[in-house]
Every structure is written in structure tokens, then in C-alpha cells.
Amino acid sequence: MEKIISGIQQIGIGVTNVYEAWKWYKENFGMDIRIFEDNTVAELMLPYTGGKPRKRHAALAMNLTGGGGFEIWQYSERTPQAPEFELQLGDLGIIAAKIKSPDLKKAYETFKARNLNVIGDLYADHFFIKDLYGNIFQVIYDSTLFRKENKLTGAVAGAMIGVSDIDKARKVYSDILGYDEVVYDDQGVFDDFKPLPGGNQKFRRVLLKASKKRYGLFSRLFGNSYIELIQVLDREPQKIFKNRYWGDLGFIHLCYDISGMEALKKYCELKGFPFTVDSSVKHNEDNSFDMGEAAGHFSYIEDPDGTLIEFVETHKIPIMEKFGWYLNLKKRDRKKPLPNWMIKALRFSKVKF
């Protein structure tokens, strides 16, 4: 099977309280669809969890307005650690999640009225906001909706990622992930960055998008996405997860929905970025890794600075779990998008809190 990267499935967010975080994301970003919830042991991430399996509570939340989801992630038997230093723009790793909004002005004014931590001004195509844990989100204008809902935002439409060398980083983000078109490549001190921590320094920033339309099972739901690479030029950046574990506080990974894992594995190896984690070592008799209500095959690579990129080939998801309707994706043509009505049926999985 050929490799297909259909879009951003989710961004992982390490938090101190899954339900506290989820409630905030539901109320403000419309993340009200429960795809799965898993309270077990992360056995396979040993390179990133101190060499030991770690118990954790994770939930995948979506927003049917469109975009990728949030994997809200909390350690169950250890206290998740904050960075040892104050993060600054340009530090190495995921700096901010991009989420889409069809009406930026309304979202900006509503968030301000709610006394949320809106950072800086409203620009023509974006503004910044922090969640209750201090994680930064860039709300960007995007009029493409999967399902029209009365929400201020859709969901994940990309990320801002700190790198030490943009040209080297593009070997992952352009060559492997397909963000091969440069929207802009600018250098200087930027007004919109100034209110952010460390944002008054000199940067090179490159916004990337895919020149080819994404396709695959969930491509219509995920929609457009962008990667913005940020390189600070006035100081030596630090790794955001320096001396910490995957799953600690902050943005822990960026995850792509894919098909053709074996073809992708060979391609990543060819490009010099081999899988560092591969769930195939723990697959069941159906050749899947069991994730509670869902199942699939997952793997990870690192970008040149160690930022984690996850790939998930989904094999089973619940559509209406309370009625026992699970969708077996292994039997479908993975090149074709799922029918809209089928994905929209996920609205019956809304959380009530």
C-alpha cells in the first residue's frame, strides 16, 4: 500500500487534570466529541518516559466544525513536570497549536469578554491566546468548515514549531510531511510576536502549506493545515522538553493520520528519520494495537531537534459507541474519504460536562 498522509489527526497536550482541561477546551474551543478515552499503561514510549512503562489517562477530543483533535494526556502515578526554565519563542519544540476560526473578530471579542488570557492584538488573519495552563494557541482565519456548528473555532490546523535550522527541519516538514509550498519566508522583529515570551527578538519564520490537496479517510474532516517554523537568531534556544518526559506539561507531539505504514517507514528511513517507536511489536491477532474503544498502528519519528511526530493508521473507531457501532477501517478503500454523514454521526458522542 502506498503512503498517504491525510492530515493532522491530533496534537498531544500534557496536562495536570484531564477533565479540567477538557472542560476548558470544550467551552472555549468546542472540543466536545469523545473519540476514545484510555486509562492504561503507555508501554511503548520507553525512549521518552525514562525507560519505564508509565500509567496515564488520555482522551481524544474532536470538534466537528473541522480540524484535528486534542489528545489530552495526564500521568496517573507521577506528577507531570513543567519546564525547568521559562519557555521563550524559538525554543525547540511545539511552541503553539494553530486552530481555525471562521470569524476571528467574534472569537477574539468573545474570549476577551470571558476574561481569557488573550495575548496581544487581533490581526487580519490571527491572534494568540493561552489556555488555563499557559499553553499558547494561535487562532487563524479559515472559512472551510466540515460541519456548520455554532462555535467560535474549529480545531487543529497546524503548529508553530521552534527549530535550530529551518532548512534542515524542512527535510521532515516538507519532504516527509508534504508541506512543500512556502507561503512566506521572513526575517526580523515581528509585531505580533512581541507580546509572546521572548518575542521581541530577531527571528526567521517560514510558513509552509501542502501544494497538493490531502486525501484519505478523514481528509475532509481535518481540512487544511500549516506548519510555521520559527528560528530565533539572537540567542541559543533550549529544548522545550529538556530533562522531561513525553507526556509532561505542554505540547508533547504532533500526530498525523496516515495509511500505508510500511511504505511510510521505508520512506522515513530513506530520508534519514527512522521510526523511534513502532507499535507493531505489540500488535494483537488483528495486527492492531488496542487503544480501548479504538485500535490502530502507531509510530514516531523525531525532527532534527527531537520534536516528536506521531503517525497513526486507524483501524477501528467508535461512531456510536452506546449503540455498539464501531467502524472497521481495514476493510475500506483508504484513498477515499469517508462519507460525510458517517463522520457527522460522531455528534452522538458529545460529552456532557
C-alpha positions as CSV (number, residue, x, y, z in Angstrom):
1,M,0.0,0.0,0.0
2,E,1.3,3.5,-0.8
3,K,1.8,6.0,1.9
4,I,-1.0,8.5,2.4
5,I,-0.8,11.4,4.9
6,S,-4.4,12.6,5.3
7,G,-3.9,15.5,7.7
8,I,-3.3,16.3,11.3
9,Q,-5.2,13.8,13.5
10,Q,-4.4,15.5,16.8
11,I,-1.9,17.4,18.9
12,G,-0.9,15.9,22.2
13,I,-1.2,18.2,25.3
14,G,0.2,17.1,28.6
15,V,-1.9,18.5,31.5
16,T,-2.4,18.1,35.3
17,N,-6.1,17.2,35.1
18,V,-7.7,15.6,32.0
19,Y,-11.3,16.7,32.8
20,E,-10.4,20.2,34.0
21,A,-8.5,20.7,30.7
22,W,-11.2,19.0,28.6
23,K,-14.0,21.2,30.1
24,W,-12.0,24.3,29.2
25,Y,-11.3,23.2,25.7
26,K,-15.0,22.2,25.2
27,E,-16.3,25.6,26.5
28,N,-13.8,27.7,24.5
29,F,-12.7,25.7,21.5
30,G,-15.7,23.4,21.0
31,M,-13.8,20.2,21.6
32,D,-16.9,18.2,22.6
33,I,-16.6,14.9,20.7
34,R,-15.2,11.9,22.6
35,I,-13.3,9.6,20.2
36,F,-11.7,7.4,22.9
37,E,-10.6,7.5,26.5
38,D,-7.9,5.2,27.7
39,N,-6.6,4.8,31.3
40,T,-3.9,2.2,30.9
41,V,-0.1,2.0,30.7
42,A,2.0,3.6,28.0
43,E,4.2,0.6,27.3
44,L,6.0,1.5,24.1
45,M,7.2,5.0,24.7
46,L,10.2,3.9,26.8
47,P,12.7,6.1,24.9
48,Y,10.7,9.1,26.1
49,T,9.5,8.0,29.5
50,G,12.7,7.3,31.4
51,G,12.9,3.7,30.2
52,K,9.8,2.6,32.2
53,P,6.2,2.0,31.3
54,R,4.0,4.8,32.7
55,K,0.4,4.7,33.6
56,R,-1.6,7.6,32.1
57,H,-5.1,8.8,31.4
58,A,-5.6,10.0,27.8
59,A,-8.7,11.2,25.9
60,L,-9.0,12.2,22.2
61,A,-11.4,15.1,21.8
62,M,-12.6,16.4,18.4
63,N,-14.6,19.3,17.1
64,L,-16.9,18.6,14.1
65,T,-16.5,22.1,12.8
66,G,-13.3,20.7,11.4
67,G,-9.6,20.2,12.1
68,G,-7.5,17.8,14.1
69,G,-8.2,16.9,17.7
70,F,-6.6,17.2,21.1
71,E,-5.1,14.2,22.8
72,I,-5.5,15.4,26.4
73,W,-2.8,13.4,28.4
74,Q,-2.2,13.1,32.1
75,Y,0.2,11.0,34.0
76,S,-1.7,8.9,36.6
77,E,1.1,7.9,39.0
78,R,3.6,10.7,38.8
79,T,3.4,14.5,38.9
80,P,3.8,15.9,35.4
81,Q,6.7,18.3,35.2
82,A,6.8,21.8,34.0
83,P,9.9,23.1,32.1
84,E,12.9,24.0,34.2
85,F,13.0,27.4,32.6
86,E,10.6,30.0,31.2
87,L,9.8,29.0,27.7
88,Q,10.6,31.6,25.0
89,L,9.6,31.9,21.4
90,G,12.1,30.0,19.3
91,D,12.8,27.3,21.9
92,L,13.0,23.9,20.3
93,G,9.7,22.0,20.1
94,I,6.0,22.8,19.6
95,I,5.5,26.4,20.6
96,A,1.8,26.8,19.7
97,A,-1.1,24.9,18.2
98,K,-2.8,26.6,15.3
99,I,-6.6,26.3,15.5
100,K,-9.1,27.6,12.9
101,S,-11.9,30.1,13.2
102,P,-14.4,31.3,10.5
103,D,-14.9,34.6,12.4
104,L,-11.8,35.8,14.1
105,K,-13.3,39.1,15.3
106,K,-16.1,37.4,17.1
107,A,-13.8,34.8,18.6
108,Y,-11.4,37.5,19.8
109,E,-14.0,39.7,21.3
110,T,-15.8,36.8,23.0
111,F,-12.6,35.5,24.5
112,K,-11.8,39.0,25.8
113,A,-15.3,39.3,27.3
114,R,-14.8,36.0,29.1
115,N,-11.6,37.4,30.6
116,L,-9.5,34.7,29.0
117,N,-5.7,35.2,28.5
118,V,-5.8,36.7,25.1
119,I,-2.2,37.8,24.1
120,G,-1.7,41.0,22.1
121,D,-3.9,42.4,19.3
122,L,-6.3,41.0,16.7
123,Y,-4.5,40.8,13.3
124,A,-6.2,40.3,9.9
125,D,-5.5,36.6,9.9
126,H,-4.8,35.5,13.5
127,F,-4.5,36.3,17.3
128,F,-2.9,34.4,20.2
129,I,-4.5,33.1,23.4
130,K,-3.2,31.0,26.3
131,D,-5.2,28.2,27.9
132,L,-5.6,27.7,31.7
133,Y,-2.1,26.0,31.8
134,G,-0.3,28.7,29.8
135,N,-0.2,26.8,26.5
136,I,-0.3,29.1,23.5
137,F,-2.8,28.8,20.7
138,Q,-2.7,30.8,17.5
139,V,-6.3,31.2,16.3
140,I,-6.1,31.6,12.5
141,Y,-8.7,32.6,10.0
142,D,-10.1,29.6,8.0
143,S,-13.5,29.7,6.4
144,T,-13.6,26.0,5.4
145,L,-15.9,24.1,7.7
146,F,-16.7,20.4,7.8
147,R,-19.9,20.8,9.7
148,K,-21.6,24.1,10.4
149,E,-21.9,24.5,14.2
150,N,-22.4,27.4,16.4
151,K,-18.9,27.5,17.7
152,L,-16.2,30.2,17.8
153,T,-13.5,27.9,16.5
154,G,-12.8,24.7,14.8
155,A,-9.9,22.6,15.8
156,V,-6.2,22.0,15.0
157,A,-5.0,23.4,11.7
158,G,-1.2,23.2,12.3
159,A,1.5,24.3,14.7
160,M,4.3,26.7,15.3
161,I,7.5,24.8,15.9
162,G,10.8,26.1,17.2
163,V,13.8,24.8,15.2
164,S,17.5,25.4,15.3
165,D,17.9,25.4,11.5
166,I,14.8,25.8,9.2
167,D,16.4,24.4,6.1
168,K,17.4,21.2,8.0
169,A,13.9,21.0,9.6
170,R,12.3,21.1,6.2
171,K,13.7,17.6,5.5
172,V,10.9,16.4,7.8
173,Y,8.2,19.0,7.4
174,S,8.4,19.5,3.6
175,D,10.0,16.2,2.4
176,I,8.2,13.7,4.6
177,L,5.0,15.5,5.8
178,G,4.3,17.2,2.5
179,Y,4.4,20.9,3.4
180,D,6.3,21.8,0.3
181,E,5.0,25.3,-0.5
182,V,6.4,28.4,1.1
183,V,3.6,30.9,2.0
184,Y,6.2,33.3,3.4
185,D,9.9,33.3,4.5
186,D,10.5,36.5,6.6
187,Q,13.3,37.6,8.9
188,G,13.2,40.4,11.5
189,V,11.5,41.6,14.7
190,F,7.7,41.0,14.4
191,D,4.9,43.0,16.0
192,D,2.6,40.0,16.5
193,F,5.4,38.1,18.3
194,K,6.3,40.9,20.7
195,P,3.6,40.1,23.4
196,L,4.8,36.5,23.5
197,P,7.5,35.3,25.9
198,G,10.9,36.2,24.3
199,G,9.0,37.5,21.2
200,N,10.9,40.8,20.9
201,Q,14.0,39.2,19.5
202,K,15.0,38.6,15.9
203,F,13.6,35.6,14.1
204,R,13.3,33.8,10.8
205,R,9.8,32.5,10.3
206,V,8.7,30.3,7.5
207,L,5.0,29.4,6.9
208,L,4.5,26.1,5.0
209,K,1.5,24.5,3.4
210,A,0.9,21.5,1.2
211,S,0.8,22.2,-2.5
212,K,-1.3,19.1,-3.1
213,K,-4.7,18.5,-1.6
214,R,-4.7,15.9,1.1
215,Y,-6.8,12.8,0.6
216,G,-7.7,9.7,2.6
217,L,-10.4,8.5,5.0
218,F,-10.6,11.6,7.3
219,S,-9.1,14.2,5.0
220,R,-12.4,16.2,4.7
221,L,-12.7,16.5,8.5
222,F,-9.1,17.5,9.0
223,G,-9.0,20.1,6.2
224,N,-6.1,22.5,5.6
225,S,-3.2,22.7,7.9
226,Y,0.0,24.7,8.1
227,I,3.4,24.4,9.7
228,E,5.2,27.6,10.8
229,L,8.9,27.0,11.6
230,I,10.4,29.6,14.0
231,Q,14.2,30.1,14.3
232,V,15.5,32.6,16.9
233,L,18.6,34.4,15.6
234,D,19.6,36.4,18.7
235,R,20.2,33.6,21.3
236,E,20.8,29.9,21.7
237,P,17.4,28.1,22.0
238,Q,16.7,25.4,24.6
239,K,14.8,22.2,24.1
240,I,11.3,22.6,25.5
241,F,11.4,19.0,26.8
242,K,14.9,19.2,28.2
243,N,15.2,16.8,31.2
244,R,11.5,16.0,31.0
245,Y,9.4,13.1,29.7
246,W,6.9,12.8,26.8
247,G,3.6,13.4,28.5
248,D,4.8,16.1,30.8
249,L,3.2,19.6,30.6
250,G,2.8,21.2,27.3
251,F,2.5,20.2,23.6
252,I,4.0,16.7,23.6
253,H,3.7,15.7,19.9
254,L,2.0,16.4,16.6
255,C,0.1,13.4,15.1
256,Y,-0.8,12.7,11.5
257,D,-3.5,10.3,10.3
258,I,-1.9,8.0,7.7
259,S,-2.3,4.9,5.6
260,G,0.4,2.6,4.4
261,M,2.6,2.5,7.5
262,E,5.2,0.1,6.0
263,A,5.7,2.3,2.9
264,L,6.0,5.3,5.2
265,K,8.5,3.5,7.4
266,K,10.7,2.8,4.4
267,Y,10.4,6.4,3.2
268,C,11.3,7.9,6.6
269,E,14.4,5.6,6.7
270,L,15.4,6.7,3.2
271,K,15.2,10.3,4.4
272,G,17.3,9.7,7.4
273,F,14.5,9.8,10.1
274,P,13.8,6.2,11.1
275,F,10.9,5.2,13.4
276,T,11.9,5.5,17.1
277,V,8.7,3.8,18.3
278,D,6.6,1.3,16.4
279,S,3.5,-0.3,17.9
280,S,3.8,-3.4,15.6
281,V,5.9,-5.0,18.4
282,K,2.7,-5.2,20.5
283,H,0.0,-5.8,17.8
284,N,-2.8,-8.3,18.5
285,E,-4.1,-11.1,16.3
286,D,-5.9,-8.4,14.1
287,N,-2.5,-6.7,13.5
288,S,-3.6,-3.7,15.6
289,F,-2.7,-2.0,18.8
290,D,-5.7,-1.8,21.1
291,M,-6.4,1.7,22.4
292,G,-9.6,1.0,24.4
293,E,-12.5,1.9,22.1
294,A,-10.2,2.4,19.1
295,A,-7.4,0.4,17.5
296,G,-4.6,1.0,15.0
297,H,-0.9,1.1,14.3
298,F,1.2,4.0,15.5
299,S,4.8,5.1,15.2
300,Y,7.0,8.1,15.9
301,I,9.9,9.9,14.4
302,E,11.9,12.9,15.6
303,D,12.6,16.1,13.7
304,P,16.3,17.3,13.7
305,D,15.8,18.9,17.1
306,G,14.0,16.0,18.7
307,T,10.4,17.2,18.4
308,L,8.1,14.2,18.2
309,I,5.9,13.5,15.2
310,E,3.4,10.7,15.5
311,F,1.8,8.7,12.7
312,V,-1.4,6.7,13.3
313,E,-3.0,4.3,10.9
314,T,-6.5,4.0,12.4
315,H,-8.1,0.5,12.1
316,K,-11.2,0.9,14.3
317,I,-13.1,3.8,15.8
318,P,-16.4,4.1,17.6
319,I,-19.0,6.0,15.7
320,M,-21.9,5.5,18.1
321,E,-20.4,3.5,21.0
322,K,-23.6,3.3,23.0
323,F,-25.3,1.5,20.2
324,G,-22.3,-0.7,19.5
325,W,-21.4,0.9,16.2
326,Y,-17.7,0.6,15.5
327,L,-16.2,1.3,12.1
328,N,-13.7,-1.2,10.8
329,L,-11.4,0.9,8.5
330,K,-9.2,-2.0,7.5
331,K,-12.0,-3.1,5.1
332,R,-12.3,0.3,3.3
333,D,-10.5,1.9,0.4
334,R,-8.2,4.2,2.3
335,K,-7.7,6.5,-0.6
336,K,-11.3,7.6,-0.5
337,P,-12.8,10.0,2.1
338,L,-15.4,8.5,4.4
339,P,-18.9,9.7,3.6
340,N,-19.7,12.9,5.4
341,W,-22.8,11.5,7.1
342,M,-20.7,8.8,8.7
343,I,-18.3,11.2,10.3
344,K,-21.1,13.6,11.3
345,A,-22.6,10.7,13.2
346,L,-19.9,11.3,15.7
347,R,-22.0,14.1,17.1
348,F,-23.8,11.4,19.1
349,S,-20.6,11.0,21.1
350,K,-20.6,14.5,22.6
351,V,-19.5,14.8,26.2
352,K,-22.0,16.4,28.6
353,F,-19.8,18.1,31.2
